[in-house]
Amino acid sequence: MVTDMWRVERLPAHVDDDGSLGDEVSAPSPGGLVVKMSTIPPGGRFDRASYAQVMAYAFGAQAVSSDPKVIPGMHRTDTVDVVTIVAGELHAVLEADETVLRAGDTIVQRGTMHAWQNRSQHPVTLVSVMMDAPRSHRDAGDQIPS
């Protein structure tokens, strides 16, 4: 489950902006940011196709792979994300290593290939601030098979 809590269409923000949210959950607009609250259910069967749809729609994720040889959920976004775990335990999986995050931990994700995995028996709740961050170049090395 993903909920957009606040949206700024363009920075700098103005204190009199209403920050209103529509019904749509989406990635930040160009030059903007969005604050999201997400709940990731306990680990289990991973449906790559459904995950890819949710990630593209709610987070603007690119390069989500359906290849079974690729780490499930591996993706990237053109954003800088500040992610804080509110409850539970989450594995932040990168291409070369991974980190276990627990309630109160924060990680800054800067547009690299990564996956979020809940390997526990309990839901994980996290808050993320996603800031639009265009890439200065496209690197063929960070593409993953589809």
The first five atom37 places (N, CA, C, CB, O) and aatype in JSON, in Angstrom:
{
  "aatype": [12, 19, 16, 3, 12, 17, 1, 19, 6, 1, 10, 14, 0, 8, 19, 3, 3, 3, 7, 15, 10, 7, 3, 6, 19, 15, 0, 14, 15, 14, 7, 7, 10, 19, 19, 11, 12, 15, 16, 9, 14, 14, 7, 7, 1, 13, 3, 1, 0, 15, 18, 0, 5, 19, 12, 0, 18, 0, 13, 7, 0, 5, 0, 19, 15, 15, 3, 14, 11, 19, 9, 14, 7, 12, 8, 1, 16, 3, 16, 19, 3, 19, 19, 16, 9, 19, 0, 7, 6, 10, 8, 0, 19, 10, 6, 0, 3, 6, 16, 19, 10, 1, 0, 7, 3, 16, 9, 19, 5, 1, 7, 16, 12, 8, 0, 17, 5, 2, 1, 15, 5, 8, 14, 19, 16, 10, 19, 15, 19, 12, 12, 3, 0, 14, 1, 15, 8, 1, 3, 0, 7, 3, 5, 9, 14, 15],
  "atom_mask": [
    [1, 1, 1, 1, 1],
    [1, 1, 1, 1, 1],
    [1, 1, 1, 1, 1],
    [1, 1, 1, 1, 1],
    [1, 1, 1, 1, 1],
    [1, 1, 1, 1, 1],
    [1, 1, 1, 1, 1],
    [1, 1, 1, 1, 1],
    [1, 1, 1, 1, 1],
    [1, 1, 1, 1, 1],
    [1, 1, 1, 1, 1],
    [1, 1, 1, 1, 1],
    [1, 1, 1, 1, 1],
    [1, 1, 1, 1, 1],
    [1, 1, 1, 1, 1],
    [1, 1, 1, 1, 1],
    [1, 1, 1, 1, 1],
    [1, 1, 1, 1, 1],
    [1, 1, 1, 0, 1],
    [1, 1, 1, 1, 1],
    [1, 1, 1, 1, 1],
    [1, 1, 1, 0, 1],
    [1, 1, 1, 1, 1],
    [1, 1, 1, 1, 1],
    [1, 1, 1, 1, 1],
    [1, 1, 1, 1, 1],
    [1, 1, 1, 1, 1],
    [1, 1, 1, 1, 1],
    [1, 1, 1, 1, 1],
    [1, 1, 1, 1, 1],
    [1, 1, 1, 0, 1],
    [1, 1, 1, 0, 1],
    [1, 1, 1, 1, 1],
    [1, 1, 1, 1, 1],
    [1, 1, 1, 1, 1],
    [1, 1, 1, 1, 1],
    [1, 1, 1, 1, 1],
    [1, 1, 1, 1, 1],
    [1, 1, 1, 1, 1],
    [1, 1, 1, 1, 1],
    [1, 1, 1, 1, 1],
    [1, 1, 1, 1, 1],
    [1, 1, 1, 0, 1],
    [1, 1, 1, 0, 1],
    [1, 1, 1, 1, 1],
    [1, 1, 1, 1, 1],
    [1, 1, 1, 1, 1],
    [1, 1, 1, 1, 1],
    [1, 1, 1, 1, 1],
    [1, 1, 1, 1, 1],
    [1, 1, 1, 1, 1],
    [1, 1, 1, 1, 1],
    [1, 1, 1, 1, 1],
    [1, 1, 1, 1, 1],
    [1, 1, 1, 1, 1],
    [1, 1, 1, 1, 1],
    [1, 1, 1, 1, 1],
    [1, 1, 1, 1, 1],
    [1, 1, 1, 1, 1],
    [1, 1, 1, 0, 1],
    [1, 1, 1, 1, 1],
    [1, 1, 1, 1, 1],
    [1, 1, 1, 1, 1],
    [1, 1, 1, 1, 1],
    [1, 1, 1, 1, 1],
    [1, 1, 1, 1, 1],
    [1, 1, 1, 1, 1],
    [1, 1, 1, 1, 1],
    [1, 1, 1, 1, 1],
    [1, 1, 1, 1, 1],
    [1, 1, 1, 1, 1],
    [1, 1, 1, 1, 1],
    [1, 1, 1, 0, 1],
    [1, 1, 1, 1, 1],
    [1, 1, 1, 1, 1],
    [1, 1, 1, 1, 1],
    [1, 1, 1, 1, 1],
    [1, 1, 1, 1, 1],
    [1, 1, 1, 1, 1],
    [1, 1, 1, 1, 1],
    [1, 1, 1, 1, 1],
    [1, 1, 1, 1, 1],
    [1, 1, 1, 1, 1],
    [1, 1, 1, 1, 1],
    [1, 1, 1, 1, 1],
    [1, 1, 1, 1, 1],
    [1, 1, 1, 1, 1],
    [1, 1, 1, 0, 1],
    [1, 1, 1, 1, 1],
    [1, 1, 1, 1, 1],
    [1, 1, 1, 1, 1],
    [1, 1, 1, 1, 1],
    [1, 1, 1, 1, 1],
    [1, 1, 1, 1, 1],
    [1, 1, 1, 1, 1],
    [1, 1, 1, 1, 1],
    [1, 1, 1, 1, 1],
    [1, 1, 1, 1, 1],
    [1, 1, 1, 1, 1],
    [1, 1, 1, 1, 1],
    [1, 1, 1, 1, 1],
    [1, 1, 1, 1, 1],
    [1, 1, 1, 1, 1],
    [1, 1, 1, 0, 1],
    [1, 1, 1, 1, 1],
    [1, 1, 1, 1, 1],
    [1, 1, 1, 1, 1],
    [1, 1, 1, 1, 1],
    [1, 1, 1, 1, 1],
    [1, 1, 1, 1, 1],
    [1, 1, 1, 0, 1],
    [1, 1, 1, 1, 1],
    [1, 1, 1, 1, 1],
    [1, 1, 1, 1, 1],
    [1, 1, 1, 1, 1],
    [1, 1, 1, 1, 1],
    [1, 1, 1, 1, 1],
    [1, 1, 1, 1, 1],
    [1, 1, 1, 1, 1],
    [1, 1, 1, 1, 1],
    [1, 1, 1, 1, 1],
    [1, 1, 1, 1, 1],
    [1, 1, 1, 1, 1],
    [1, 1, 1, 1, 1],
    [1, 1, 1, 1, 1],
    [1, 1, 1, 1, 1],
    [1, 1, 1, 1, 1],
    [1, 1, 1, 1, 1],
    [1, 1, 1, 1, 1],
    [1, 1, 1, 1, 1],
    [1, 1, 1, 1, 1],
    [1, 1, 1, 1, 1],
    [1, 1, 1, 1, 1],
    [1, 1, 1, 1, 1],
    [1, 1, 1, 1, 1],
    [1, 1, 1, 1, 1],
    [1, 1, 1, 1, 1],
    [1, 1, 1, 1, 1],
    [1, 1, 1, 1, 1],
    [1, 1, 1, 1, 1],
    [1, 1, 1, 0, 1],
    [1, 1, 1, 1, 1],
    [1, 1, 1, 1, 1],
    [1, 1, 1, 1, 1],
    [1, 1, 1, 1, 1],
    [1, 1, 1, 1, 1]
  ],
  "atom_positions": [
    [[0.84, -1.17, 0.0], [0.0, 0.0, 0.0], [0.9, 1.24, 0.0], [-0.96, -0.01, 1.22], [1.85, 1.33, 0.77]],
    [[0.58, 2.19, -0.87], [1.34, 3.43, -0.98], [0.37, 4.61, -0.91], [2.17, 3.47, -2.3], [-0.65, 4.61, -1.59]],
    [[0.7, 5.6, -0.09], [-0.11, 6.81, 0.03], [0.77, 8.03, -0.14], [-0.85, 6.85, 1.4], [1.8, 8.15, 0.53]],
    [[0.39, 8.93, -1.02], [1.08, 10.22, -1.12], [0.55, 11.11, -0.01], [0.88, 10.88, -2.53], [-0.65, 11.35, 0.08]],
    [[1.46, 11.61, 0.84], [1.07, 12.45, 1.97], [1.17, 13.94, 1.65], [1.92, 12.13, 3.19], [0.39, 14.74, 2.17]],
    [[2.12, 14.31, 0.81], [2.33, 15.71, 0.48], [3.06, 15.78, -0.85], [3.14, 16.45, 1.59], [3.85, 14.9, -1.19]],
    [[2.8, 16.83, -1.6], [3.43, 17.01, -2.9], [3.78, 18.47, -3.09], [2.5, 16.51, -4.04], [2.98, 19.36, -2.77]],
    [[4.98, 18.72, -3.59], [5.4, 20.06, -4.0], [5.71, 19.95, -5.48], [6.66, 20.59, -3.15], [6.59, 19.19, -5.89]],
    [[4.99, 20.71, -6.28], [5.15, 20.6, -7.74], [6.49, 21.13, -8.23], [4.03, 21.33, -8.43], [7.02, 20.64, -9.22]],
    [[7.03, 22.12, -7.55], [8.3, 22.7, -7.97], [8.97, 23.36, -6.77], [8.09, 23.74, -9.12], [8.32, 24.02, -5.96]],
    [[10.29, 23.16, -6.67], [11.06, 23.81, -5.61], [11.64, 25.11, -6.14], [12.18, 22.88, -5.08], [11.98, 25.17, -7.32]],
    [[11.79, 26.15, -5.34], [11.48, 26.14, -3.92], [9.98, 26.15, -3.68], [12.13, 27.33, -3.24], [9.21, 26.71, -4.47]],
    [[9.59, 25.53, -2.58], [8.18, 25.51, -2.19], [7.81, 26.87, -1.61], [7.9, 24.37, -1.15], [8.67, 27.6, -1.11]],
    [[6.55, 27.2, -1.69], [6.05, 28.43, -1.09], [5.12, 28.06, 0.05], [5.32, 29.32, -2.15], [4.33, 27.13, -0.08]],
    [[5.19, 28.78, 1.16], [4.39, 28.43, 2.33], [2.9, 28.55, 2.06], [4.77, 29.31, 3.48], [2.11, 27.93, 2.78]],
    [[2.49, 29.32, 1.07], [1.06, 29.45, 0.78], [0.56, 28.46, -0.26], [0.76, 30.85, 0.32], [-0.62, 28.48, -0.61]],
    [[1.45, 27.58, -0.77], [0.99, 26.51, -1.67], [0.11, 25.57, -0.88], [2.2, 25.74, -2.3], [0.38, 25.29, 0.29]],
    [[-0.95, 25.08, -1.51], [-1.86, 24.19, -0.78], [-1.35, 22.76, -0.7], [-3.22, 24.21, -1.42], [-1.81, 22.0, 0.16]],
    [[-0.43, 22.37, -1.57], [0.1, 21.01, -1.52], [-0.96, 19.95, -1.71], [0.0, 0.0, 0.0], [-0.77, 18.8, -1.32]],
    [[-2.09, 20.35, -2.31], [-3.19, 19.4, -2.42], [-2.8, 18.2, -3.25], [-4.4, 20.06, -3.01], [-2.02, 18.29, -4.2]],
    [[-3.36, 17.1, -2.87], [-3.12, 15.84, -3.55], [-4.37, 15.43, -4.3], [-2.68, 14.74, -2.57], [-5.49, 15.57, -3.79]],
    [[-4.17, 14.92, -5.48], [-5.3, 14.35, -6.2], [-5.49, 12.91, -5.77], [0.0, 0.0, 0.0], [-4.94, 12.48, -4.76]],
    [[-6.28, 12.18, -6.53], [-6.51, 10.77, -6.22], [-5.36, 9.9, -6.67], [-7.8, 10.3, -6.87], [-5.27, 8.73, -6.28]],
    [[-4.48, 10.44, -7.49], [-3.43, 9.65, -8.09], [-2.18, 9.62, -7.22], [-3.09, 10.2, -9.47], [-1.76, 10.64, -6.67]],
    [[-1.58, 8.45, -7.1], [-0.3, 8.28, -6.43], [0.74, 8.24, -7.53], [-0.26, 6.96, -5.52], [0.62, 7.44, -8.46]],
    [[1.76, 9.08, -7.44], [2.71, 9.12, -8.55], [4.08, 9.63, -8.11], [2.18, 10.0, -9.67], [4.27, 10.04, -6.96]],
    [[5.01, 9.58, -9.05], [6.36, 10.07, -8.82], [6.33, 11.6, -8.75], [7.32, 9.6, -9.95], [5.35, 12.22, -9.14]],
    [[7.4, 12.2, -8.24], [7.43, 13.67, -8.18], [7.43, 14.27, -9.59], [8.65, 14.14, -7.4], [7.95, 13.68, -10.53]],
    [[6.85, 15.45, -9.7], [6.86, 16.17, -10.97], [8.27, 16.71, -11.21], [5.81, 17.33, -10.97], [9.06, 16.79, -10.27]],
    [[8.6, 17.08, -12.44], [9.93, 17.64, -12.7], [10.21, 18.85, -11.79], [10.06, 18.06, -14.18], [9.44, 19.81, -11.76]],
    [[11.32, 18.78, -11.05], [11.68, 19.84, -10.13], [10.95, 19.81, -8.8], [0.0, 0.0, 0.0], [11.12, 20.71, -7.98]],
    [[10.12, 18.79, -8.58], [9.31, 18.73, -7.38], [9.71, 17.61, -6.44], [0.0, 0.0, 0.0], [10.75, 16.97, -6.6]],
    [[8.86, 17.4, -5.44], [9.08, 16.29, -4.51], [7.73, 15.77, -4.03], [9.95, 16.73, -3.3], [6.71, 16.46, -4.12]],
    [[7.75, 14.56, -3.54], [6.56, 13.95, -2.97], [6.96, 13.18, -1.71], [5.85, 13.01, -4.01], [8.02, 12.56, -1.67]],
    [[6.1, 13.24, -0.7], [6.3, 12.49, 0.54], [5.31, 11.34, 0.52], [6.11, 13.4, 1.83], [4.11, 11.55, 0.36]],
    [[5.82, 10.12, 0.67], [4.98, 8.92, 0.59], [5.09, 8.11, 1.87], [5.38, 8.06, -0.61], [6.13, 8.1, 2.53]],
    [[4.0, 7.44, 2.22], [4.04, 6.43, 3.27], [3.69, 5.11, 2.59], [3.04, 6.76, 4.46], [2.71, 5.02, 1.85]],
    [[4.5, 4.1, 2.85], [4.3, 2.8, 2.21], [4.31, 1.7, 3.26], [5.39, 2.54, 1.16], [5.01, 1.8, 4.27]],
    [[3.53, 0.67, 3.01], [3.56, -0.53, 3.83], [3.9, -1.7, 2.92], [2.2, -0.76, 4.58], [3.24, -1.92, 1.91]],
    [[4.93, -2.44, 3.3], [5.36, -3.6, 2.53], [4.99, -4.83, 3.34], [6.9, -3.57, 2.21], [5.44, -4.99, 4.47]],
    [[4.16, -5.71, 2.77], [3.73, -6.89, 3.52], [4.88, -7.86, 3.75], [2.6, -7.61, 2.78], [5.93, -7.74, 3.12]],
    [[4.69, -8.81, 4.67], [5.73, -9.81, 4.93], [6.11, -10.55, 3.66], [5.26, -10.8, 5.99], [5.31, -10.67, 2.72]],
    [[7.35, -11.05, 3.65], [7.86, -11.79, 2.49], [6.98, -12.96, 2.12], [0.0, 0.0, 0.0], [6.17, -13.44, 2.91]],
    [[7.15, -13.39, 0.93], [6.35, -14.49, 0.4], [6.52, -14.55, -1.1], [0.0, 0.0, 0.0], [7.56, -14.14, -1.63]],
    [[5.52, -15.05, -1.78], [5.57, -15.15, -3.24], [5.71, -13.75, -3.84], [4.3, -15.86, -3.79], [5.01, -12.82, -3.43]],
    [[6.6, -13.61, -4.8], [6.87, -12.31, -5.42], [6.33, -12.31, -6.84], [8.4, -11.99, -5.41], [6.79, -13.09, -7.68]],
    [[5.36, -11.46, -7.12], [4.76, -11.35, -8.45], [5.45, -10.21, -9.19], [3.21, -11.11, -8.36], [5.13, -9.04, -8.97]],
    [[6.4, -10.55, -10.06], [7.21, -9.55, -10.75], [6.38, -8.6, -11.6], [8.25, -10.23, -11.61], [6.63, -7.4, -11.61]],
    [[5.4, -9.12, -12.31], [4.6, -8.28, -13.21], [3.8, -7.24, -12.42], [3.64, -9.15, -14.06], [3.77, -6.07, -12.79]],
    [[3.14, -7.67, -11.34], [2.36, -6.74, -10.52], [3.27, -5.71, -9.87], [1.57, -7.49, -9.44], [2.93, -4.52, -9.81]],
    [[4.42, -6.15, -9.39], [5.38, -5.25, -8.76], [5.84, -4.18, -9.74], [6.59, -6.04, -8.22], [5.9, -3.0, -9.4]],
    [[6.16, -4.59, -10.97], [6.62, -3.63, -11.98], [5.55, -2.58, -12.26], [6.98, -4.37, -13.28], [5.88, -1.4, -12.42]],
    [[4.29, -2.99, -12.32], [3.2, -2.03, -12.56], [3.09, -1.03, -11.41], [1.87, -2.77, -12.74], [2.98, 0.18, -11.65]],
    [[3.11, -1.52, -10.18], [3.0, -0.64, -9.01], [4.19, 0.32, -8.96], [2.93, -1.46, -7.7], [4.01, 1.52, -8.73]],
    [[5.39, -0.18, -9.18], [6.58, 0.66, -9.11], [6.57, 1.74, -10.18], [7.84, -0.19, -9.23], [6.94, 2.89, -9.91]],
    [[6.16, 1.41, -11.39], [6.12, 2.41, -12.46], [5.06, 3.46, -12.17], [5.83, 1.73, -13.82], [5.28, 4.65, -12.38]],
    [[3.91, 3.03, -11.68], [2.79, 3.95, -11.43], [3.03, 4.84, -10.22], [1.5, 3.16, -11.24], [2.9, 6.06, -10.3]],
    [[3.39, 4.24, -9.1], [3.48, 4.98, -7.84], [4.81, 5.68, -7.63], [3.23, 4.06, -6.68], [4.89, 6.69, -6.92]],
    [[5.86, 5.16, -8.24], [7.19, 5.7, -7.97], [7.93, 6.17, -9.21], [8.0, 4.67, -7.27], [9.03, 6.72, -9.1]],
    [[7.37, 5.97, -10.39], [8.06, 6.35, -11.61], [9.28, 5.48, -11.87], [0.0, 0.0, 0.0], [10.22, 5.91, -12.54]],
    [[9.28, 4.26, -11.34], [10.44, 3.38, -11.45], [10.66, 2.96, -12.89], [10.28, 2.14, -10.57], [9.72, 2.73, -13.65]],
    [[11.93, 2.85, -13.24], [12.33, 2.4, -14.56], [13.14, 1.13, -14.39], [13.14, 3.49, -15.31], [13.62, 0.82, -13.31]],
    [[13.28, 0.42, -15.48], [14.16, -0.75, -15.51], [13.79, -1.79, -14.46], [15.59, -0.32, -15.31], [14.67, -2.37, -13.83]],
    [[12.48, -2.02, -14.27], [12.04, -3.1, -13.38], [12.06, -4.37, -14.22], [10.61, -2.82, -12.77], [11.42, -4.43, -15.27]],
    [[12.78, -5.37, -13.77], [13.01, -6.55, -14.59], [12.04, -7.68, -14.29], [14.4, -7.04, -14.39], [11.64, -7.9, -13.14]],
    [[11.65, -8.39, -15.35], [10.86, -9.61, -15.18], [11.74, -10.84, -15.33], [9.7, -9.64, -16.2], [11.24, -11.97, -15.26]],
    [[13.03, -10.65, -15.53], [13.98, -11.74, -15.69], [14.19, -12.45, -14.36], [15.33, -11.22, -16.25], [14.6, -11.81, -13.39]],
    [[13.91, -13.78, -14.28], [14.06, -14.49, -13.01], [15.5, -14.56, -12.49], [13.53, -15.89, -13.16], [15.71, -14.88, -11.32]],
    [[16.49, -14.25, -13.34], [17.89, -14.26, -12.9], [18.28, -12.97, -12.18], [18.82, -14.48, -14.09], [19.32, -12.9, -11.52]],
    [[17.44, -11.95, -12.3], [17.71, -10.66, -11.66], [17.05, -10.65, -10.28], [17.19, -9.47, -12.54], [15.98, -11.23, -10.11]],
    [[17.68, -10.01, -9.32], [17.13, -9.91, -7.96], [15.7, -9.39, -8.02], [18.01, -8.99, -7.06], [15.46, -8.35, -8.64]],
    [[14.75, -10.09, -7.4], [13.35, -9.64, -7.43], [13.2, -8.21, -6.91], [12.46, -10.58, -6.61], [13.73, -7.86, -5.86]],
    [[12.47, -7.4, -7.66], [12.2, -6.03, -7.24], [13.27, -5.02, -7.59], [0.0, 0.0, 0.0], [13.12, -3.84, -7.27]],
    [[14.35, -5.45, -8.23], [15.43, -4.52, -8.57], [14.9, -3.47, -9.55], [16.65, -5.28, -9.17], [14.3, -3.8, -10.57]],
    [[15.14, -2.2, -9.21], [14.65, -1.09, -10.03], [15.46, 0.17, -9.73], [13.13, -0.84, -9.77], [16.33, 0.16, -8.86]],
    [[15.15, 1.24, -10.45], [15.74, 2.54, -10.13], [14.74, 3.62, -10.48], [17.09, 2.75, -10.9], [13.82, 3.41, -11.27]],
    [[14.92, 4.78, -9.88], [14.09, 5.95, -10.17], [15.01, 7.14, -10.41], [13.07, 6.24, -9.01], [16.14, 7.16, -9.92]],
    [[14.54, 8.12, -11.14], [15.31, 9.35, -11.34], [14.97, 10.32, -10.21], [15.02, 9.99, -12.74], [14.47, 11.42, -10.43]],
    [[15.28, 9.87, -8.99], [15.0, 10.65, -7.79], [16.11, 10.44, -6.77], [13.63, 10.26, -7.19], [16.86, 9.46, -6.82]],
    [[16.2, 11.37, -5.83], [16.97, 11.16, -4.61], [15.92, 10.94, -3.53], [17.95, 12.4, -4.27], [15.04, 11.79, -3.33]],
    [[16.01, 9.81, -2.84], [15.0, 9.43, -1.85], [15.62, 9.38, -0.46], [14.38, 8.07, -2.21], [16.7, 8.81, -0.27]],
    [[14.94, 9.98, 0.49], [15.31, 9.85, 1.9], [14.24, 8.96, 2.51], [15.41, 11.28, 2.64], [13.08, 9.36, 2.63]],
    [[14.63, 7.75, 2.89], [13.69, 6.73, 3.34], [13.94, 6.43, 4.82], [13.81, 5.43, 2.49], [15.07, 6.12, 5.21]],
    [[12.89, 6.53, 5.64], [12.98, 6.24, 7.07], [12.02, 5.12, 7.41], [12.68, 7.5, 7.92], [10.84, 5.16, 7.06]],
    [[12.52, 4.12, 8.11], [11.69, 3.0, 8.54], [10.94, 3.43, 9.8], [12.55, 1.71, 8.8], [11.55, 3.86, 10.78]],
    [[9.62, 3.31, 9.76], [8.78, 3.68, 10.9], [8.55, 2.47, 11.79], [7.42, 4.25, 10.42], [8.62, 2.57, 13.01]],
    [[8.29, 1.32, 11.17], [8.05, 0.08, 11.93], [8.5, -1.1, 11.08], [6.54, -0.07, 12.32], [8.33, -1.11, 9.86]],
    [[9.07, -2.11, 11.74], [9.46, -3.32, 11.05], [10.93, -3.33, 10.65], [0.0, 0.0, 0.0], [11.73, -2.52, 11.11]],
    [[11.26, -4.3, 9.78], [12.63, -4.51, 9.34], [12.62, -4.72, 7.83], [13.28, -5.72, 10.07], [11.83, -5.5, 7.31]],
    [[13.52, -4.01, 7.13], [13.54, -4.04, 5.67], [14.97, -4.21, 5.19], [12.93, -2.75, 5.09], [15.9, -3.63, 5.75]],
    [[15.15, -5.02, 4.14], [16.46, -5.18, 3.52], [16.55, -4.25, 2.33], [16.7, -6.66, 3.1], [15.72, -4.33, 1.41]],
    [[17.54, -3.36, 2.33], [17.85, -2.52, 1.18], [18.9, -3.27, 0.38], [18.35, -1.06, 1.61], [20.05, -3.38, 0.81]],
    [[18.51, -3.8, -0.78], [19.38, -4.64, -1.59], [19.94, -3.81, -2.74], [18.63, -5.89, -2.12], [19.18, -3.25, -3.53]],
    [[21.26, -3.73, -2.83], [21.94, -3.05, -3.93], [22.57, -4.1, -4.82], [23.01, -2.03, -3.4], [22.48, -5.29, -4.53]],
    [[23.2, -3.69, -5.89], [23.78, -4.66, -6.81], [24.91, -5.46, -6.17], [24.29, -3.96, -8.05], [25.08, -6.64, -6.49]],
    [[25.69, -4.85, -5.28], [26.86, -5.53, -4.71], [26.7, -5.91, -3.25], [28.05, -4.66, -4.86], [27.47, -6.74, -2.76]],
    [[25.73, -5.34, -2.54], [25.57, -5.66, -1.12], [24.16, -5.32, -0.66], [26.62, -4.92, -0.26], [23.32, -4.91, -1.46]],
    [[23.93, -5.48, 0.63], [22.63, -5.13, 1.19], [22.8, -4.67, 2.63], [21.65, -6.32, 1.1], [23.8, -4.96, 3.28]],
    [[21.79, -3.94, 3.1], [21.79, -3.4, 4.46], [20.44, -3.68, 5.09], [22.1, -1.88, 4.46], [19.41, -3.52, 4.44]],
    [[20.44, -4.09, 6.35], [19.2, -4.3, 7.08], [18.84, -2.99, 7.78], [19.32, -5.48, 8.11], [19.65, -2.41, 8.5]],
    [[17.61, -2.52, 7.54], [17.12, -1.29, 8.15], [16.03, -1.63, 9.15], [16.6, -0.3, 7.07], [15.17, -2.46, 8.87]],
    [[16.07, -0.99, 10.31], [15.06, -1.2, 11.35], [14.4, 0.12, 11.71], [15.7, -1.85, 12.61], [14.85, 1.18, 11.28]],
    [[13.34, 0.05, 12.49], [12.6, 1.26, 12.89], [13.57, 2.34, 13.37], [11.57, 0.92, 14.0], [14.41, 2.1, 14.24]],
    [[13.43, 3.53, 12.81], [14.28, 4.66, 13.15], [15.47, 4.84, 12.22], [0.0, 0.0, 0.0], [16.08, 5.91, 12.21]],
    [[15.8, 3.83, 11.42], [16.92, 3.94, 10.48], [16.49, 4.73, 9.25], [17.44, 2.54, 10.08], [15.34, 4.67, 8.82]],
    [[17.45, 5.46, 8.68], [17.21, 6.24, 7.47], [18.31, 5.93, 6.46], [17.17, 7.77, 7.78], [19.47, 5.76, 6.83]],
    [[17.93, 5.86, 5.2], [18.88, 5.64, 4.11], [18.58, 6.66, 3.02], [18.79, 4.17, 3.56], [17.43, 7.02, 2.79]],
    [[19.63, 7.13, 2.35], [19.47, 8.02, 1.2], [19.78, 7.21, -0.04], [20.39, 9.3, 1.31], [20.89, 6.69, -0.2]],
    [[18.81, 7.1, -0.92], [18.92, 6.32, -2.15], [19.04, 7.31, -3.3], [17.69, 5.35, -2.34], [18.13, 8.11, -3.53]],
    [[20.15, 7.26, -4.04], [20.43, 8.26, -5.06], [20.35, 7.69, -6.48], [21.79, 8.87, -4.84], [21.33, 7.73, -7.22]],
    [[19.21, 7.17, -6.84], [18.96, 6.76, -8.21], [19.7, 5.52, -8.68], [0.0, 0.0, 0.0], [19.74, 5.25, -9.88]],
    [[20.29, 4.75, -7.76], [20.99, 3.54, -8.15], [20.02, 2.36, -8.2], [22.16, 3.24, -7.19], [18.91, 2.44, -7.67]],
    [[20.45, 1.27, -8.83], [19.65, 0.06, -8.86], [19.53, -0.47, -7.44], [20.27, -1.01, -9.83], [20.53, -0.58, -6.72]],
    [[18.3, -0.8, -7.04], [18.08, -1.3, -5.68], [16.74, -2.04, -5.62], [18.11, -0.14, -4.65], [15.91, -1.95, -6.52]],
    [[16.56, -2.77, -4.53], [15.29, -3.44, -4.25], [15.03, -3.35, -2.76], [15.32, -4.95, -4.73], [15.96, -3.29, -1.95]],
    [[13.76, -3.33, -2.4], [13.34, -3.36, -1.0], [12.73, -4.73, -0.75], [12.32, -2.19, -0.66], [11.83, -5.14, -1.48]],
    [[13.21, -5.44, 0.27], [12.68, -6.77, 0.57], [12.33, -6.88, 2.04], [13.69, -7.85, 0.17], [13.14, -6.6, 2.92]],
    [[11.1, -7.31, 2.29], [10.65, -7.59, 3.66], [10.73, -9.1, 3.84], [9.18, -7.05, 3.92], [9.88, -9.83, 3.34]],
    [[11.74, -9.56, 4.53], [11.94, -11.0, 4.75], [11.4, -11.45, 6.1], [13.43, -11.35, 4.65], [11.58, -12.6, 6.49]],
    [[10.73, -10.55, 6.79], [10.21, -10.86, 8.13], [8.79, -11.41, 8.03], [10.25, -9.61, 9.02], [8.25, -11.61, 6.95]],
    [[8.21, -11.65, 9.19], [6.82, -12.13, 9.28], [5.85, -10.99, 9.56], [6.7, -13.19, 10.36], [4.66, -11.23, 9.77]],
    [[6.34, -9.74, 9.56], [5.51, -8.58, 9.91], [5.59, -7.51, 8.83], [5.95, -8.0, 11.27], [6.6, -7.41, 8.13]],
    [[4.54, -6.71, 8.68], [4.59, -5.62, 7.7], [5.67, -4.59, 8.08], [3.22, -4.93, 7.59], [6.0, -4.44, 9.26]],
    [[6.19, -3.9, 7.08], [7.14, -2.81, 7.28], [6.46, -1.53, 6.83], [8.48, -3.06, 6.49], [5.86, -1.48, 5.76]],
    [[6.54, -0.49, 7.66], [6.02, 0.83, 7.28], [7.19, 1.78, 7.14], [4.98, 1.36, 8.33], [8.07, 1.83, 8.0]],
    [[7.21, 2.53, 6.05], [8.28, 3.48, 5.81], [7.72, 4.77, 5.25], [9.33, 2.88, 4.87], [6.67, 4.79, 4.62]],
    [[8.45, 5.85, 5.48], [8.13, 7.15, 4.9], [9.29, 7.52, 4.0], [7.87, 8.25, 6.02], [10.46, 7.41, 4.39]],
    [[8.98, 7.97, 2.8], [10.03, 8.39, 1.87], [9.73, 9.77, 1.32], [10.17, 7.38, 0.73], [8.59, 10.11, 0.99]],
    [[10.78, 10.56, 1.23], [10.71, 11.85, 0.55], [11.47, 11.65, -0.75], [11.33, 13.04, 1.43], [12.68, 11.44, -0.76]],
    [[10.74, 11.73, -1.86], [11.32, 11.51, -3.19], [11.45, 12.86, -3.9], [10.46, 10.51, -4.04], [10.45, 13.54, -4.14]],
    [[12.69, 13.23, -4.22], [12.95, 14.49, -4.92], [13.36, 14.2, -6.35], [14.05, 15.32, -4.19], [14.23, 13.37, -6.59]],
    [[12.75, 14.88, -7.29], [13.12, 14.73, -8.69], [14.61, 15.0, -8.85], [12.29, 15.7, -9.59], [15.13, 15.98, -8.31]],
    [[15.3, 14.12, -9.57], [16.75, 14.26, -9.75], [17.13, 13.74, -11.14], [17.53, 13.49, -8.64], [17.49, 12.58, -11.28]],
    [[17.05, 14.6, -12.14], [17.41, 14.15, -13.49], [18.85, 13.67, -13.54], [17.19, 15.29, -14.5], [19.72, 14.18, -12.83]],
    [[19.09, 12.71, -14.39], [20.44, 12.19, -14.58], [21.19, 13.08, -15.55], [20.42, 10.72, -15.08], [20.62, 13.58, -16.52]],
    [[22.48, 13.27, -15.28], [23.29, 14.07, -16.19], [23.65, 13.27, -17.44], [24.56, 14.56, -15.49], [23.99, 13.85, -18.47]],
    [[23.57, 11.94, -17.34], [23.83, 11.08, -18.5], [23.16, 9.74, -18.26], [25.36, 10.91, -18.74], [22.83, 9.39, -17.13]],
    [[22.96, 9.01, -19.31], [22.43, 7.64, -19.21], [23.6, 6.7, -19.33], [21.35, 7.36, -20.32], [24.41, 6.81, -20.25]],
    [[23.68, 5.77, -18.42], [24.79, 4.84, -18.38], [24.29, 3.47, -18.78], [25.43, 4.81, -16.98], [23.44, 2.89, -18.09]],
    [[24.8, 2.94, -19.88], [24.37, 1.62, -20.35], [24.64, 0.55, -19.31], [25.07, 1.27, -21.66], [23.98, -0.49, -19.31]],
    [[25.6, 0.77, -18.43], [25.95, -0.22, -17.43], [24.91, -0.41, -16.35], [0.0, 0.0, 0.0], [24.95, -1.42, -15.65]],
    [[23.97, 0.52, -16.2], [22.99, 0.33, -15.14], [21.63, -0.09, -15.69], [22.84, 1.6, -14.33], [20.62, 0.05, -15.01]],
    [[21.61, -0.61, -16.9], [20.39, -1.18, -17.45], [20.3, -2.64, -17.01], [20.36, -1.06, -19.01], [21.33, -3.32, -16.89]],
    [[19.11, -3.12, -16.79], [18.93, -4.53, -16.45], [18.06, -5.17, -17.5], [18.32, -4.69, -15.04], [17.26, -4.49, -18.14]],
    [[18.19, -6.48, -17.69], [17.37, -7.15, -18.7], [15.9, -7.1, -18.35], [17.81, -8.6, -18.86], [15.54, -7.06, -17.17]],
    [[15.05, -7.09, -19.35], [13.6, -7.05, -19.08], [12.97, -8.4, -19.25], [12.91, -6.04, -19.99], [11.76, -8.55, -19.06]]
  ]
}
